[in-house]
């Protein structure tokens, strides 16, 4: 096996999966499962309350996440509203950092549409156009959910087309395993790491230390979010 390819596959190694971990998953985020086209849904285990900032397109955190939390948290349980609000703010900050302007605006528009619904409405019927636009802008037009795709392209360029295809498939499988165990914070951190790796040059593929040097914060975030 090519040394560069061997090093890259080593990076995909994951901790033993803790099957059956009890995780708080509010129904508030069930409407997000189609985002990214990869079956991922949004749920948070960290309990983190991110710093809020103004959006470049639709409005502030309070304008986007406040009404959204009232519907999704309030309809499920009054106790869930604050949790949903904080997680919405966390995800909003993630999109503001990593997404294109068009993707960010599409994500915000979906939450605004969801916030206008009544309890019991089907968000994917009532907000079908907004959801479709978000998928188009954030998955197909942006690289936000395409860490494994971009990583595979780098391996293909630096090693071979076959190696790139295998690396992408292995990356996708690892993502699914991590997400099924640790949920979306881990999944997002994993994709952010591989988006970062994809921006490095071929020399980094020969030495994991160069990946750590180039993507240290992303690597540390992945280790933190994808651990028991």
N, C-alpha and C positions, 0 to 999 in steps of 0.2 A: 504494500500500500504506500502511495506517495506520502512522504513525511509531512507535507503541508496539509494534505487531506486528513491524515491521522491526527494532527494537532487540532484541526477544526472539529473533528468528531468528538475529541476529548472534551471540548468546551460544551458540548451538548449534554454531557453527563449530568444526571439529576440525583438528588437525595432520594433515599427509599420513600416510596409513596405511603402516606399515612392514611390508609383506607378507613373510612368511617369517622373522620374528624368531624366534630360538631361545629358547624359554621353558621353564623347569622346571615341569612339570605332573604331580605325583605321582598315581598311580592312587588314592591314599588319598582323594582328594576326589571321585572319580567318582560316589559314592553321593549327592552333593548336587545333581545336575543338575536335579532337579525342583523345587528350592526356588524359591519366588517365582513359579512358573508361567511364567517367561519364558525357560526354557532355559539360565539361567545356572548355572555351576558354580563351585566355590570352588577357586582356585589362587593362589599368591602369588609375585610376582616380587621384592618389595622385600627379602626376607630379614629383615624387621623382627621383633623379639621384643617384643611388647607388654607393658605392665605388666599384671600379673595382679591380679584382685580377686575377692572372694567373690560368688557368684551370690545373688540374692535368693530363689531357689526350690529348685534341685536340689542345689547344692553348690559346692565350690571349683573353681578351674581344674584342679588336679591330679586331683580326683575325676572331672571331666568329660573333660578332654582327655588325661590320662595313659593310662587304659585304651583310649580311642579311638585314640590314636597307636600303642599296642602292637599293636592289631589291624590298622589300616589301614597304618601304616608298617612294622610287623614282617612282615606277610604279603607285602607288596610287596618289601621289601628292608630289612635291618637299618639300612642307611645312611639310609633315608627316615624312620625313626621320629622323630628329633629335629626334622626339618623339618616333619613333620606335626604334632607337638606344638606347635611355635612358631606355625604357621599357625592351628591350632585356637584357641590362646590369643588370637591377633590377632582372629579372627572373633568369638570369645566376647566380647571387649572391645567390639567393634563393636555386637553385639546388646545388651549391657548399656547402651550409651550411647544407642542409637537405637530399640530395640524396646520394645513394651509388655511388661508382666510376663508376660502370657499367651503372647506370641510367644517371649520368652526361655525360658520354661519348656518350650515345645514344641520349640524348637531343642535345648535340653539333653537332653530326653527322647529325641529321635532319636539323638543321639550316644551316650547311655547304652545304647540298644537296639543300635546298631551295634557298640558295644564288647563286647557279650555274644555276638557271633557267632563262628563258627569260620572260619578261612581257607577260602575257596571258597564260603561261603554267599552267597546273593543278598540283599543288604540290603533291597531294595525289595519282596521277597516276605516275608522274615522280619520286617521292621519296617514293613509297609504301613500299619498303623494310625497309628503314630507319624509317618510321613512325611505322611500325609493330614492329620493334625492340625496339623503344622507349616505345611503349605501354607495351610490354612484360617486359622490364627491370624496368620501372618506376611504373607500376601499379601492375603487377602480381608478379614480383620478389622483388620489393622494397615496402616500406610502405609509399612512398611519398604522394600518393593520397588516402591512405586507413585509414585516421583518424577515420572515423566512424566504419569501420570494426574492427580496433584495440580496439576502445572504447567499442564496443559491446562485444568483447571477454573478456575484463576486467569485465564488468558488469555480463556476464555469469559466470565467475569464482567466483566473489564475492557475487552474489545474486542468480541467477538461469539462466538456458538456455533460458527460455521464456522471462525473463526480459532483457537478453542480446540481443535477437532478436528484441524486441520492441525498446530498446534503439538505436540499430543500424539503424532501420527503421526511427525512429524519427529524429535521427541525419542526415541521408541522406535527409529527407524532409526539415529540417531546412537549410541544405547546399544549396539545390536547391532554396529555397526562398531567402536566402541571396545573392546567386550568381545572380539570376534574377534581383535583385534590385541594388546591389553594385558592381557586376562583380568580376573579378578574384582576385584582391588584397584582398577583403573580403573573398573569397572562400579559398585562400591559408592560410590566417591568421586563419580561422576557422579550417581547417585541421591540421595546426601546433599545435593549442591548443589541439585538441583531440588526436593527436599523443603524445603530452606531458602528457596528463591525463592518457593515456593508460600505461605509464611507472610508474605510481604511484602505491602504494599498496592499499589494500582494505580499510584500515583505512581512506584514503582520501575520499572514497566514502560516508563516514558517516558525513563528515564535509567539506562544500565548502571552509572554511577558509584554510584547508590544501591544497586544489587544488590551491587556490590563492598563498599560500606560495611556492608550488612546481612549479607552472606554471605562475607566476606573469607576466613576460614579454610577454608570449604568450597570456595571457588573456587581457593584456592592448592593444596589437597589434590588437586583434580581435575586441575589443570595438572601437578602433580608425578607423579601416578600414570598419567596418560594421555599421557606423553611418551616418546619413544624412549630 
